[in-house]
Amino acid sequence: MKNNKLAYFFLMSIMLLVLVAPSVIAQDMMYSESPMLASQVEAGELPPLEERLPASPAVVEPFNEVGKYGGEMSVGFTGSNPGWGGLWYIAGWENLITWKPDFSGIAPNIAESWEVNDDATEFTFHLRQGMKWSDGVDFTADDIMFYVNDVLQNADLNASGGADWLPESQRDGFTAEKIDDYTFKFIFPNPYGSFLIQIPTWSGRHITWFPKHYLTQFHADYNENIAELVEAEEGVEDWVSLFNKKASGPSDDTNNYFNELNRPLLFPWLPATTLAGGTQMEMVRNPYYWKVDTEGHQLPYIDKIIGVSYQDAESRTLAMASGDLDYVKDPGDDNRVLYFDAMDSGAPIQISANIGEQANENSIQFNWSANDPVLAEIFSNKDFRIGMSHAINRDELIQIFFFGMVEPAQVAPLEGPLYNEQLATQYLEYNVDLANEYLDKVIPDKDADGYRLRPDGSRLSIIFSVSNDLTYGTDWPDIAEVLIGYWDAVGVQITLNSMDDDTYIQNRTDNELEMTIYTGEGGPGITPILDPRYYVPMYGQFSMFSNAWFNYRAEFPDSVQIEPPQYIQDAYDQWLEVQSAVGLDNQIEKMKVVLQTAADNFYVIGLARPVPGYQPYSSRLGNQPDGWLAGWNQGVQKLTYPEQWYLKDQ
């Protein structure tokens, strides 16, 4: 790859292109629809457009130009999960509130407007009047109340009573109140200043996820004959598993709805066929979608999405690079040169720059709460982690895996309002002597082969668990192998256990992960507040350095749970103060305290600052941004408003 191309790409990736946010209210305008839907109206198969749109549709300003209707867009993924493969982020992710495209703040979405009281304990939301589910039934405050009363607070469906957006400090005393058909209020027992920046993220997905009119038939409190449905449905054991299957939640989330074609949705495209063991599935436009462009054209522009499943990432990459696909999510760092060379050689693709929410290319996590108490004691000793960090030759790793483009770093926020120099730069020096000095403080004894011993005299042997089938982690097993070599040189025996992600998740639930490599979220701007998984022990399932402690805090069902020590609970309590702080300035100041504690405790080991992202897409795909924030927790492709993408050659 040419140096000037890399330099240009890097510059594009460290800036956010300022895009125009969606308008709040559709002014008086004439509405129009796709020919596909117009023909269905003419045939009497659909009501007229004015009866399908809300009184005030959300207005999306196209990124480059008003698009045109028609065509099929092909999206490639690997495996059997279209959602995680990309379609959840392209054809889903409709929360109460959304992000402005430049990530400068929040914008109306399903909620047309809202008010917050002075101490941030009451949030009143106004829904769009006349907005409808994909089956034509009105979406109202009753759907929100059904979620809160019958899903969130139903002990069978949700044993903990909590949610990603409802932390423990807010559960006791939280209530929801219906004010009228299109207005509801959330009332929290304590100030919750960060609520409005949590619900546009992954955390807020469930609030608008449950159509009451459809799902009550699968709910034991509403259907006295529920046992008959359970018996008739293949693969379910009770009404809870039936509900989860039909609702795709609250525990199954992004995949099941691709298999439940009758389930009403609020998304721009709807599943029309399933994979069913094959290689393709189809999604079609939602005739009741509630967004329009600035000229009144009902969105989306594209008629259909064809999801194409590939057995491996290599096949998908070749298909995208040759122009057989229109889009892929997570193209893979190791394919960067291939895609740029393909574009330079005339392949019908373009490449945009993006910034992830990463703070680091990877986090290396030792499980302080491991089932083995000896390992737990070793891992929770800061000197052990310091020694293991000094044993890593980051400059070499960066040349091998990260194109020599970035600097060594620990997992820490990028330069900006939450930057902490200590957290970012400590213990980075590659120094085998220094590594041995720190490790000798914890595990000084060695056997005849030079490997370090546990306190009981047996060889210390650590299992390094790595997911090997994630599209965003294709190089993790290779990175792990190189790291194992570095640590072997300081007498620490580590064995790679490369596994599929389903097995990995089960091992995580059972607290059988001794150490792992994972992502490095929490980088630019305020993203550390939105996803502090590596700065806050017990924060979530991906805070795997505190795995069983999280299970204990969250009362995670069917998992190994271990009560955390007090200093860990104190660190988590600091995070709760961030959540409750009123006003972003106060949240930032309290988050700085959290980050300083993280710096002092050195929870996880980082490798390097994140490599600038890139996104290949078909040359025929219009309204793509030149640069954008591709943070997972912010919605990735959803920040580019896929409903305003269009196909140029239709």
N, C-alpha and C positions, 0 to 999 in steps of 0.2 A: 504494500500500500504506500502511496506517495506521502512524504512528510507533510506537504502543504495541505493535503486532504485531511490528514489526522489533526493538524493544527486547526483547520477550519471546523472540523467536527467537534473538537474539544471546546472551542469557543462557543459554538452553538449550544453545546450541552450544559454550559455553566450559566446560561441565561434562560429566562422564561420569556417566551414570546407573548406580548400583551395582546390578548384576544378580547373580543367584546362579549360581555356577559349577556345572558338571556334577559329579555325584558320581563318586567314583573306582570304587566297587564296587557292583554291584547286590546289595542285601541280599536275603534270602529273600523272594521275592514270586511271585505267580502272574502268568504272562505271557498277553497276549491280542494279537490281530492284527486287521487290517482285514477287513471282510466280503469285500472283493475277493479277498484271499488265502485266507481261510477256505473260500470256495467252491472254490478251486483245490485245496486240501487234500482237501476232501470228494470232489472228482472224481478224486482220485488223481494230479493233475498236479504236486503239491508234497509234500515230506515234512512232517510235523507241525512246528509252530513250535518246539518244544523241540529239535528236531534241526537247526534252521536258525540258532538263536541261539548265541553263544558261551556258555561256562560262566559268564562274568561279563560281561554286556553293559555298555556305557557307559550311564550314567543321566543324562539331561538333565532338569533342572528347568525346566518351562515358565515363560516370562517372566511371564505374567499368570494363566493358568489352564490346566488340563488341556484339551487340544483334543479335537476329534472327527474321525472318519475321513470321507474322501470328497471328491469334487469335482475339478475341473480348474482350475488356476491358469494364467492367461495372462501371459506375460512378453514385452515388446516390445523389439526391438533393431533396429539399422540394419545393412544389408549382409548378408554371407553367413557371418559368423563368430558362431555362437551363444555360443561360449565367452567371447570378449572382450566380446560384447554383454551378458553378465550371467550366463549359465547356468553358467559355470565356478565362480562365486562362490556361486551359489545351490544348484547340484546337484552340486558337486564339492568340491575343496579339503579332502581328508581326509589329514592328515599324521600322522606318528608321535605328535606332541604338538600340542595346540591351545592357544589363549589362553583364559584366563578371560574371560567376557563384559565385565567392566569393565576389561580390559587390565591388571590388577594383577599378573599373573603367568601362569605356564603351568599346564596341566592335562593329565591323561591323555587319550588319544584312542585311536588304534590300539594304541599301547603302553599297557599297563595300569599299569606302574610302571618305574622305572629306578634305577640307582645310578651314582655318579661317584666315581672315585678321588681322592685328595687333590690331585694336581697337574693334574687335568682332562685327562688323556691317555687314560683308558679310560672308556667309557660302556657300561654293560650294560643292555639293554632286555628287558622281559618282555612278550610279545605275549598277546593274549586267546586262551585255549585254545578251540578249536572255532570261531573266527571264520572266515567263508567268503567267497570271491569270489562275485560275482553268479551264477555258474554252479553254485554249490554245492560247489566244490572248496575244501579247507581253505587258509587263508592262514597260512603258516608262515615260519620263519626261512629256509627254502630260497628263498623269493621274494626276501628281502633279499640273500642270498648271490648269487643269480642277477644281481641288479642290480649289485652291487659287482664281482663277478668277470667277468661276461659282457657287461655294458653299460658301466658306468663305466670299467673298466680294459681294455676292448677297444679297441685302437688304431684299428680301422676305424670303429667306432661313435662313438668319443669320442677324437679324436686328441690332445687336450691332457691327458687323464687326470684332468681336474678337473671340478668342478661348482660351482654357486653357493654351496653350503655347504662346499665343500672347496677352500680357497684354496691358492695355490702353496706356501706355507710348510708345508702339511700333506700334500702329495701324496706325496713320496718317503718311503716307510716306512709309509704308511697301510695298515692291513689290517682285515679283518672276520673274525670268528670265530663259527662256529655252535657254541653250547654244547649246546642240545637243540632239539627241534622248535619250541619257542616262546620260546627265549632266544638272543640273539646279542649280540656285543660289537663296538664300534668302537674301534680302537686307533690313536691318533694319535702321530706322532713328536715333537710338541711340545705344550705345554699349549694347550688350546683352550677357554678359559673361556666364550666366547660361543656355543658350539655349541648349547646347549639353547634359546637365544632366537633362533637362526637357523632351526632346522628347523620351527618352527610357521609360518614365513613362506613366501612364494613359493619361497624357496631350497630348502626341504625337500620339495618336491612329488614328486621322483623316487624317493625312498628306498622308498616303498611303492607304486610305480606299475607294476611289471612282473611279471605273473603268469607264473611259470616254466612251469607245465604247458601254457599256451597259446602262449607266444611262442617256445619252443624250436623249433617247426616252421619259424619264419622266421629262424632263426639258423644261420649257416654252420657253427658249431662243433658243432651238434647234428643237422643234417639234411644228409646227404651228397647228397641230391637237390634241394638248394635252387635250383639253376639252373632246374629245371623250374617251380618256383613263380614265379621271377622272370619267366620267359618267358610264363607264363600270366596274370600280373597287369598290367593296363593302367596305364601311367603311371609305371613304375619301370624303372630302368636296371641295378640290381645288388641284391645281397642287403641292403646297407645301406639303400638307399631303400625296399626292401620292408619291412624291419624297422621303420623310422621310420614308415611308413604304418600298418602293422598295430598297432604299439605306441603310436602317437601320441607318439613320443619316441625317443631323448632330444632331438631337435632340433625336433620339430613341436608338441609340447606340447598346448595346450588345444583345438585345433579338430578334429584328425583323428578323435578318438574319437567325435565326433558323426556321423561317416560310416562307422564300423566297428561295426556293430550286434552283431557276435559277440564283441567284445572284453570279457572279464571286467573288472569294476570293483568298487570298494569304496564307491560313492557311494549316497546315499539314493534317487536316481532314475536310470534308465538310458535312453539313447536307444532309441526304438522305431521311429522313422522318420527320414529325413534330409530336409534342405531340397531337395536334388536340383534346384536351379534354381527351386524354388517359393517360397512365402511362409510356409509353416508346417512345423514339425517337432514331434514328440511325444516326451515322456519319461514313463516309467511307474515306479511304485515298485519298488524292489529287494526281492524277497522274502527276501533273506538279509542285509538291513541289520542292523547289530549294535548299534543303540542303542534304548533304551526310555525312556519317561517315568517319573515317580516312582510311577505306579500300575501299571507293568509293561506298558503298551501299546507294542507295537513301533512305532517311528517309521519313516518319516515319517507324518504324519497325512493329507497330501494325496495323492490317488491318481495324478494326472497333472499334468504341466506341458506347456502348449502354447506353444512358442516361435514368435513372430510376427515375421517380418522386414519392415521398412519400407524403402522406397527412400530416404527422407530423414528427418532428425530432426524436422522440422516435423510430418510426418504421424503419427509416433509420439507426439509431445507432445500433439497434439489427441486422439488415441485415448485416452491416459492421462487427460487432463484431463476427458474426457467420460464416463469410467467404462467404456470398452471393454476396458481392460487392467487387470490386477491389480497389475503392478509393472513398473518400468523401472529400469535402472541408469544413473547419470550423467544426471540429468534436465536438467542444463545451467543455468548461472548466469543466462543470458539469459531463461530461462523461469520464473524465480522468481515474478515478479508474476503471470504468467498462472495458475500453479498455485494461488497463494493466492486470487486472485480467483475462480477456479473453485470452490474449496472454500467460500468465503464465499457464492457464488451457489447453493449446494446440490448441487454435483456430488458423486457418491458416492466421494469420496476423502478421505483424511486425510494429514497431513504431519508427519513426525517430524524432529527436529533431529539433526545428526551433526557430528562433528569429523573432518576428514581428517587424514592424516599430513603435510599440507603445512606448510612453513615460509613459503611465499610463493605468491602467485597464479601467478607465472611466473618462470622463469629465462631470461635472455638469455645465450646462450653463443656466444662467438667461438672458433673451432677453432684452438687454439695449435699444433696439429700438422697444419695444413692442407697439402695437396699443394703449393700454391704457397709456396715458402720466403719470399718477400717478405711475403705475407699472414701467414704463421706468425710472422715476426719482429715485425710490427706488432701482431698480436693478443696475443702473449705479453708485450708491454710494458705494465706496470701503468698507466703514465700514460695510455695510449690508453683503457683501460677506465674509468679514473677520469673522463676527459673525456667519454666517451660516457654515463656515468652522470649526470653533472651536466647533460647536455643534455636529460634526460627531465623533463617536467612531470608528475610523479606525481600531484599533486593533481587535475589535469585528467583524467588517465587514470582515477583512482579514481571521479570523478564520472561519467565516460562509461560505464565498463565494470563497476565494482564497487559501484554503488549508493551511493557516498559513505560506505560503512559501515566502512572500514578505514583504517589509517595507512600512509604510505610506509615501506618497509623493504627491506633487502637480504635475500637468502636466508640465513636464520640460524635456529637453534632458537628456539622460543617460550620465554617466561619459564618457568623451571623449572630442573632440575638441570644443564642443559647450555647455558643462556643465555650468550651472549657479546655484550656491548653493542657492542663495536667492530664485530664482524661484522654486527650487525643494523642499525647506524645510520650507518655511514660513507658518505660521498659521495652523500648523498641530496638535498642542496640543488639546486633547479632554478636554475641560474645560467649563462646563455649565455657571459658573459665568462669565468667560471672554466672552463667546458668548453673554450673556445677556448685558454685559457692552457695547459691540460694537453695538448690535442691538438697545439699548436704545438711542444711538446717532442719529439714523435714524427714528425709529418708536417706541417711548417710551410709548405711551398710550396703555392701554389694556381694554378689556371689562370685564364684570362680570365673564366670564368663563376663564379669563386669556389669551385670544388671543389678539394679537397686532392689533392696529387699523390703518387704513389709515389716512392721514391728514384730510380727509373730515369726519372722525368720524365713518365710516363704518368698519366692520371687514376686515382685510387684508386676502384675500383668493386667493391662487395661484394654478393654474392648472399645474400639472406635467405631460407633454405629453411624452409617451414612446411607441416606436415601439415594437410590441409583436410577430412579425413573421419573424424576421431576424435570420438566422442560427448563426450569430456571436454575437447575443444579447439575447440568450434564457433566461438568468437570469436577464435581466434588470428590468422587472416588479417586481421581488422579491427584488432586491437591492433597487429599488425605495420605496417599502413598508417599508423597514427597515429605510431608510433615513427619510421618512415622520415621523416616530416615534421619531427620534432624534430631528427633527425640531419642532415637536409638543411640546416637553419638554421645548422649549424656547419661546413658544407662537406664533409660526408661523404656521398658518393653511394651509396645502397643501393637495390637492386632486389629486389622481392618475387618469389619463385618458389613459388607455392602449388601443392601436389601431393598426390596420394593417398598414403596411408601406405605402401603396398607400394613405390612409387617412392622414397619418403623413406628407407625401410629399406635399399634397395639403394644409394642415394647415401651413406648412412652407412657401409655396408660398404666402399664404394669410396673412402671419405674425401673425398667431393665436397661435404660440407656445410662451407661457409665460416662461416656463422653461422646460428643457429636460435633459436626460442622453444620452451620446453617447460614441463613442470610444475615444482613447487618442493618436492619431498619433504624430510623431515628436520626436522619441526617439534616436536610435543608430546612431553613425557616423554623416553623413551629411544629414540624412533624415529630420531634421528640415528645411533645405533649400528646400528640394523637396516638403514637405507638411507642411507648417507653419500655418495650419488652426486655431490652438488654441493660436498662438503667434502673429497673425496679424489680427486686426479687418478688416472686409469687404473682407477678402481674398477669401472666396468661400461659397458655399451653406451650408457647414458643420461648418462654423464659425457662429453658430446660436446665439451666444451672441450678434451678430451685424447683425441680419438677414435682416431687411428692409434696413439697410445701404448698405449691399452687393447688394441687389436688385437694389438700386439706382446707385451704382458705376457701376455695370455690365449691367445696363439697362435691367435687367432680364424681359423677356416678360410676360405679364399677371400676374404681381406680385404687392404686396404692396411695394412701394418705399418711403423711408424717407431720406432726406438729412442729412448726418452725421455732427456733430460738428467739428470744426476745429482741435481740438487736436486728434480726431480719424483719420482725413485725414492726419495729420502730421505723425501719427504712421504708416499709410499705405505707406506714401512716403518713410519712412525708408526702408520698404521692397522693394520698387522699386529700391533703391540704391543697394541692394543685387543682384537683377536681372541683373543690368547693369554692375556690377563690373567685370573686366577682370581678370581671374585667380582664382582658387579655394581658395588660401590663402586670397585674397582680399575679396572674398565672405564670408568666414568664419569670418573675422574681422568685416565686416559690419553686419553679422547676429548676432554677439554678442551684437551689439547696439540694434537691434530689440528685442533680448531676455531680455536685461536689461529693456527696456521700458515695455515689457510684465510683468516682475517681479514687476516693480513699479506700474503698473496699475492693476495687478491681475485680468485678464480677466475671467478665468474659475477656477472652483474648481476641484481638483483631489482627488482620493481616495488612490491609492497604485501603486507602481511600477508594471510593467506587470508581470504576471505569465509566466514562461517559456512555450513556445509552444510545441505542439506534433502533429505528423501526423501519423495516422494509414494507413496502406496499405496492400494489399494482399501479402502473402508470395510468390506468383508466379510472382509478378511484379518486374522485374529486373531494374537495373541502378538507384536505389533510393539513394540519398545522405544520409549520417548519420546526417548531420547538415546543415542548410541553412537559409538564410534570407528570411522570408516569408512576407515581407512587401507588403501591398495591392498596394501601389503606384508604387512599383517596379515590380509588376506582379505576386506575390505570386508563384504559381506553375511554371510559365514561367521561373523563375530563375533556375529551375531544368531541363530545356530543355525536356519537355514531349515527343518530337519527338524521343528521344533516349531511352525512356522507352521500355521495351519489356516483353513478357510473357514467362516465363521459361519452361512451360510444353507444349508448342505447338510443 
